[in-house]
Amino acid sequence: MIKTVTINDTNILGIISSLSKQLDIEYTNEGDDYCIDLDKKFGSGYIRGIQFSHGLSVIEVDITSKKKIMLEFIKQDINTLQLLFNIDSILLHQTTESGEKHSVNKFQYCMFSNAITNTHRFKFQKNKPYSFFIILINRREFEEKLMSIVDTMSEDLQLIFKDVNGVNLIHHTEYFSLEIAQFIEEFRQCELEEFMKPIYLEGKAYEILTSQLQSFNNGDDSKNKTLLRKATIDKIENAVAIIKEELDVRINVYSLAKRVGLNQNTLQNGFKNLFQTSVNDYIKNLRLDKAKILIENSELNITEITYKIGINSRSYFSKLFKEKFNISPSEYISNVRNKENQSA
């Protein structure tokens, strides 16, 4: 059975309040920053909404639901323009007007707005991780922001932003850049407090918006770049698969880049944008995480674990493990296995 959740408001407080009632989960807030944390009955993760000035707002979703969900954006008196950036599992998108189903793939964005008789629907499968980021623009309130620059906007952008009553159906999907992926991660990981936080987040939201609109405004000139971005992402994901499969082997970044068909700088930049780390640090953290799992779920000793994760020096492994987990591997083994013996 599908749980249908509707969004039919133009401001974040109204949206989050409505979602809270439909999901039967309370929300919390700090000023104009609202959050719904899913309970164990429904799944895991959160839905966050932040309201900024001039009708600009953001919805951030990172959930794994135990139920199938249909998210509907219903026609309103003032239709918002929305840019959805998909960061994880494929989203299934449908408009009621055409009935056609479209896939919004990982690292694709969908710019959409309802026509007078139209509704946009996004479908989520149960037990799959979904992570996406939506910029919403109330175009009537946003007019004031654009008044001084509207004459310098392209005809395509004017048609989009001047349609304040949402008369026309908008649906446009393409891949977004690794740079935008980095901006979204910086938005999510903001650690500023008090008045600096909303200022930073609003600036970052505009950075994401303007970067994507610039790509859209390039029209045909951006198509080759789009294909290149998709190909690059595919190759980086191939590199990740190789790393995971060959974790017990010493991996050279240059040879890894060559195997997946990228130059070393592109591979490094891709890892920095997608995973906020270098290739070597990504490999190191993956190895240490696997070592921790092996300690918890096997009878291997430290030397055996060291070789199992592709590190040749036991002392170097111990140093890295303690830096990451604040405990030496020998102490961790002792703690874990003593608990097992006590519970046996």
VOGU-3710 file (C-alpha; in Angstrom, 3 decimals, decimal comma):
1> miktvtindt> 0,000/0,000/0,000  1,305/3,454/-0,941  1,328/6,321/1,554  0,409/9,503/-0,364  1,850/12,723/1,032  0,835/16,056/-0,505  2,533/19,445/-0,582  0,072/22,255/-1,269  1,579/25,237/0,504  4,038/27,936/-0,540
11> nilgiissls> 5,960/28,492/2,687  8,118/26,102/4,682  6,172/26,337/7,947  2,976/25,348/6,132  4,747/22,549/4,224  6,462/21,043/7,269  3,312/21,382/9,420  1,306/19,585/6,741  3,896/16,807/6,345  4,069/16,453/10,124
21> kqldieytne> 0,303/15,865/10,323  0,217/13,472/7,348  3,130/11,406/8,701  1,887/11,709/12,305  5,371/12,759/13,444  6,140/15,935/15,409  8,546/18,501/13,985  11,121/20,660/15,746  12,404/24,072/14,769  15,092/26,643/15,417
31> gddycidldk> 13,769/29,913/14,017  12,916/29,314/10,339  14,753/25,970/10,256  12,288/23,062/10,677  12,978/19,326/10,899  10,978/16,068/11,004  12,981/13,072/12,277  11,363/9,838/11,126  10,522/7,409/13,922  11,393/3,703/13,852
41> kfgsgyirgi> 7,807/2,825/12,950  8,045/4,781/9,700  11,734/4,350/8,839  14,871/6,412/9,392  16,290/9,766/8,356  14,873/13,281/8,286  12,988/15,920/6,299  14,252/19,452/6,838  12,854/22,765/5,607  14,372/26,258/5,805
51> qfshglsvie> 12,629/29,514/4,909  14,661/32,441/3,562  13,641/35,915/2,353  11,882/36,878/-0,923  10,027/33,565/-1,207  13,151/31,402/-1,396  13,207/28,192/0,659  14,873/24,780/0,782  13,665/21,258/1,545  16,324/18,688/2,377
61> vditskkkim> 15,360/14,993/2,449  17,466/12,025/3,568  15,223/9,050/4,337  14,779/5,306/4,156  11,082/4,515/4,531  9,483/1,237/5,554  6,532/2,170/3,336  6,077/3,064/-0,309  5,523/6,821/-0,557  3,948/9,024/-3,219
71> lefikqdint> 4,930/12,679/-2,832  2,533/15,003/-4,660  3,105/18,690/-5,450  -0,454/19,956/-5,933  -1,584/23,069/-7,839  -1,735/26,161/-5,644  -2,938/29,730/-6,141  0,713/30,742/-6,393  2,715/27,906/-7,870  6,284/27,581/-6,703
81> lqllfnidsi> 9,146/26,936/-9,085  11,150/23,972/-7,808  14,599/22,580/-8,525  15,095/19,060/-7,166  18,672/17,742/-6,999  18,797/13,955/-6,609  21,795/12,600/-4,690  20,971/8,910/-4,192  18,455/6,319/-5,448  16,532/6,883/-8,681
91> llhqttesge> 13,323/8,889/-8,238  10,284/8,085/-10,390  8,568/11,279/-11,557  5,133/11,616/-13,173  2,821/14,470/-14,179  -0,937/13,935/-14,063  -1,376/15,818/-17,330  0,673/13,453/-19,493  0,746/10,373/-17,276  4,264/9,648/-18,533
101> khsvnkfqyc> 6,804/8,376/-16,019  10,342/9,764/-15,966  13,378/8,704/-13,978  15,435/11,280/-12,122  18,777/9,522/-11,807  21,528/10,017/-9,264  23,167/13,435/-9,826  20,316/14,639/-12,023  18,162/17,639/-11,215  14,543/18,231/-12,187
111> mfsnaitnth> 13,202/21,781/-12,552  9,414/21,713/-12,408  6,275/23,729/-11,769  2,628/22,782/-12,127  0,328/24,028/-14,839  -3,214/25,008/-13,829  -4,605/21,460/-13,966  -1,432/19,515/-13,285  0,185/17,722/-10,357  3,777/16,457/-10,065
121> rfkfqknkpy> 4,308/13,115/-8,335  7,484/11,456/-7,056  7,428/7,812/-6,019  9,701/6,208/-3,413  10,146/2,475/-2,943  10,270/1,075/0,575  13,605/0,199/2,214  15,640/2,200/-0,319  17,750/5,223/0,671  16,625/8,511/-0,852
131> sffiilinrr> 18,524/11,754/-0,594  17,587/14,925/-2,439  17,662/18,678/-2,091  14,892/21,006/-3,330  15,051/24,762/-3,881  11,543/26,284/-3,884  10,800/29,770/-5,225  7,536/31,610/-4,643  7,727/33,597/-7,865  5,355/36,332/-6,719
141> efeeklmsiv> 7,533/37,138/-3,690  10,712/36,595/-5,722  9,647/39,322/-8,231  10,970/42,009/-5,898  14,397/40,344/-5,978  14,417/40,357/-9,786  12,997/43,814/-10,486  16,359/45,515/-11,005  17,843/42,761/-13,180  14,889/41,317/-15,092
151> dtmsedlqli> 15,838/43,153/-18,312  19,214/41,406/-18,334  17,711/37,909/-18,055  17,439/35,617/-21,054  13,998/35,077/-22,602  13,910/31,499/-21,301  14,544/32,598/-17,709  12,028/35,449/-17,986  9,347/32,993/-19,123  10,117/30,811/-16,096
161> fkdvngvnli> 10,254/33,549/-13,449  7,495/35,829/-14,763  4,910/33,023/-14,715  3,951/33,962/-11,155  0,565/32,220/-11,284  1,994/28,943/-12,551  0,020/28,890/-15,804  2,619/26,895/-17,740  3,866/23,387/-17,054  7,629/23,258/-16,525
171> hhteyfslei> 9,584/20,020/-16,571  13,298/19,952/-17,341  15,805/17,288/-16,304  19,577/17,093/-16,788  22,724/16,106/-14,874  24,147/18,656/-12,466  27,825/19,334/-11,967  30,182/17,968/-9,335  30,619/21,578/-8,221  26,915/21,802/-7,335
181> aqfieefrqc> 27,154/18,463/-5,522  29,912/20,055/-3,430  27,774/23,164/-2,716  24,895/20,958/-1,517  27,234/19,035/0,788  28,588/22,326/2,196  24,992/23,447/2,848  24,241/20,193/4,690  27,433/20,189/6,738  27,262/23,828/7,908
191> eleefmkpiy> 28,443/24,041/11,533  27,978/27,790/12,051  25,783/28,953/14,920  23,359/31,770/15,700  22,908/34,583/13,147  25,801/33,471/10,924  24,151/30,142/10,080  21,038/31,408/8,209  23,162/34,003/6,386  25,588/31,322/5,217
201> legkayeilt> 22,821/28,882/4,244  20,899/31,501/2,243  24,079/32,459/0,387  24,809/28,793/-0,357  21,236/28,239/-1,610  21,685/31,152/-4,045  25,054/29,723/-5,106  23,373/26,415/-5,992  20,479/28,173/-7,750  22,617/30,514/-9,845
211> sqlqsfnngd> 25,052/27,751/-10,828  22,220/25,553/-12,091  20,413/28,413/-13,855  23,666/29,323/-15,577  23,918/25,764/-16,879  20,264/25,870/-18,001  20,789/29,257/-19,655  23,680/27,890/-21,723  21,136/25,840/-23,653  22,670/23,687/-26,366
221> dsknktllrk> 26,191/24,738/-25,360  25,822/22,769/-22,117  24,777/19,451/-23,669  28,287/18,170/-24,315  29,312/19,202/-20,823  26,306/17,356/-19,395  27,298/14,156/-21,128  30,859/14,607/-19,922  29,674/15,063/-16,342  27,577/11,909/-16,490
231> atidkienav> 30,457/9,927/-18,005  32,815/11,249/-15,326  30,442/10,294/-12,514  30,030/6,794/-13,966  33,814/6,361/-14,116  34,270/7,595/-10,555  31,636/5,121/-9,358  33,512/2,411/-11,291  36,675/3,431/-9,422  34,803/3,062/-6,112
241> aiikeeldvr> 33,680/-0,441/-7,117  37,284/-1,403/-7,939  38,517/-0,046/-4,597  35,898/-2,037/-2,658  36,599/-5,213/-4,619  40,388/-4,945/-4,301  40,681/-3,509/-0,809  43,344/-6,072/0,148  45,597/-4,934/-2,728  47,855/-1,885/-2,770
251> invyslakrv> 46,045/0,626/-5,021  47,950/3,270/-6,978  45,893/6,378/-7,802  47,523/6,871/-11,206  46,855/3,281/-12,305  43,311/3,404/-10,878  42,581/6,549/-12,913  43,984/4,880/-16,012  41,829/1,758/-15,472  38,602/3,770/-15,391
261> glnqntlqng> 39,564/6,091/-18,247  40,204/9,344/-16,362  43,291/11,421/-15,753  44,539/11,547/-12,180  43,445/15,157/-11,523  39,884/14,503/-12,705  39,658/11,428/-10,493  40,978/13,334/-7,461  38,639/16,280/-8,079  35,712/13,905/-8,507
271> fknlfqtsvn> 36,394/12,216/-5,152  36,786/15,608/-3,491  33,419/16,801/-4,833  31,450/13,595/-4,327  33,002/12,279/-1,108  34,771/15,369/0,326  38,083/13,511/0,500  41,058/12,452/-1,594  41,253/9,019/-3,253  43,906/7,840/-0,794
281> dyiknlrldk> 41,959/9,042/2,237  38,805/7,385/0,878  40,721/4,086/0,544  42,250/4,491/4,005  38,883/5,127/5,697  37,274/2,222/3,860  40,090/-0,081/5,023  39,793/1,057/8,631  36,009/0,627/8,599  36,475/-2,900/7,235
291> akiliensel> 39,096/-3,624/9,913  36,615/-2,579/12,600  33,975/-4,895/11,112  36,491/-7,770/10,984  37,384/-7,253/14,636  33,698/-7,350/15,575  32,701/-10,284/13,378  35,705/-12,615/13,052  38,381/-14,361/15,077  41,264/-12,909/13,007
301> niteitykig> 44,226/-11,435/14,907  45,669/-7,975/14,213  48,347/-9,218/11,786  45,771/-11,169/9,758  43,398/-8,192/9,687  46,235/-5,892/8,622  46,973/-7,977/5,531  43,281/-8,525/4,863  42,802/-4,785/4,324  45,904/-4,239/2,204
311> insrsyfskl> 48,212/-2,651/4,805  51,621/-4,292/5,156  52,740/-2,679/8,418  51,070/-3,648/11,692  52,442/-0,589/13,505  51,189/1,749/10,738  47,753/0,098/10,871  47,623/0,535/14,659  48,529/4,209/14,305  45,798/4,842/11,703
321> fkekfnisps> 43,180/2,867/13,633  43,808/4,831/16,840  43,675/8,153/14,975  40,248/7,276/13,549  38,575/5,466/16,454  40,504/6,850/19,483  41,399/3,339/20,599  44,153/0,935/19,555  43,106/-2,178/17,588  44,485/-4,467/20,306
331> eyisnvrnke> 42,387/-2,674/22,974  39,341/-2,806/20,728  39,768/-6,522/20,091  40,102/-7,094/23,832  36,963/-5,060/24,595  34,843/-6,700/21,887  35,889/-10,261/22,579  35,684/-9,928/26,366  32,062/-8,809/25,962  31,393/-11,801/23,729
341> nqsa> 32,864/-14,175/26,334  30,825/-12,589/29,137  27,584/-12,943/27,186  28,334/-16,533/26,108
//
